[in-house]
Structure formats: C-alpha cells, structure tokens
Amino acid sequence: SPIAAEDELVRQIGGDRARASYALLGETDLGDEEAAKAKVRAAGIDYAVVLRPVSSREEVTWVPGRVSTYPVSYRSFWGYYGWGWHTFEEPGYARSDTIVEVEALLFSIADDKVVWAARAETTNPSDVEKVVREIAAAAVKDLEKRGLLTRR
C-alpha cells in the first residue's frame, strides 16, 4: 500500500529527517495543489520522494527437458547386459514469471525539478512489504552514495 511504502521510506531515512505525505497533507489537500504547496513550504520540506509502479508483465520461459541414464544392476554380466542402463526422461515445461518495475524519483521542492531518478525490477513478488523494504533500502543507499542524503 502507499502508506506502507511511505512508512518504510520514513523508517529508512529517519523520522527526524523525513515525513510521510499522509501525515502532512489531508484528504482535502489532494485536490488543491495550492493548499498542498503552502503546507509543504510551511513544513520546511526540501525534497519529495515518489515511488510509482511503472509496469507489470508476464514472461514465459521454456525450460527444456533432459534425458539421463542410470545403472540398474551389477550382479552379473547377463543381468547387466539387458538391463544395465535405464533411461530417465524429464519433460520440459513452461515457467511463468511476473516482472514488476517500480520508478523512484526525488524532487527538489525549491527548484521544482527531478534531482534523482531510478528504476527497480523485481521478479515474482510474493511479499509486497518485503519488496517495498528492498526498494526503499536501495533508494536510500543510492541517495547517500550520490550525496543527496547524508548518513546519520
């Protein structure tokens, strides 16, 4: 959920340096850009981080089968001769993967410009909270690396 994503970003950046938008902006501000701008400026917000799912696609991969042999009996030559090697066949199959791509943007409030952008992909996400944690951690690490977020 968007709230979980915001909470995770605040947790990773630090509550003393970040605020979730839902804690600053009310329901009525969502449709009133000027009111939202006034609240953001009054709160002294320097940057806004935006996470947005960009795409979700299915990829089907064919996994080829294989044929292998294995020994059966070594008790006698004639027992071995006819039955010495058996064939084991494993059929191929199609595997379907879900690829989800998420965009992360950092906007400068003062300049009203994008100052950082990144995209992340994840395969077969089964735990949305885990994906959000991983994306938030990667974003924070890259922002620190580029000097856009100082380490605590």
Salt bridges, closest charged atoms under 4 A:
GLU8 OE2 - ARG11 NH2 2.74
ASP16 OD1 - ARG152 NH1 3.82
ASP29 OD2 - LYS39 NZ 2.66
GLU33 OE2 - LYS37 NZ 3.39
GLU34 OE2 - LYS37 NZ 3.69
GLU59 OE2 - ARG57 NE 3.21
GLU90 OE1 - ARG66 NE 2.85
ASP97 OD2 - ARG95 NE 3.18
GLU101 OE2 - ARG119 NH1 3.16
GLU103 OE1 - ARG52 NH2 3.09
GLU103 OE2 - ARG119 NH2 3.63
GLU121 OE2 - ARG57 NH2 3.26
GLU134 OE2 - LYS130 NZ 3.92
ASP142 OD2 - ARG146 NE 2.77
GLU144 OE1 - ARG151 NE 3.96
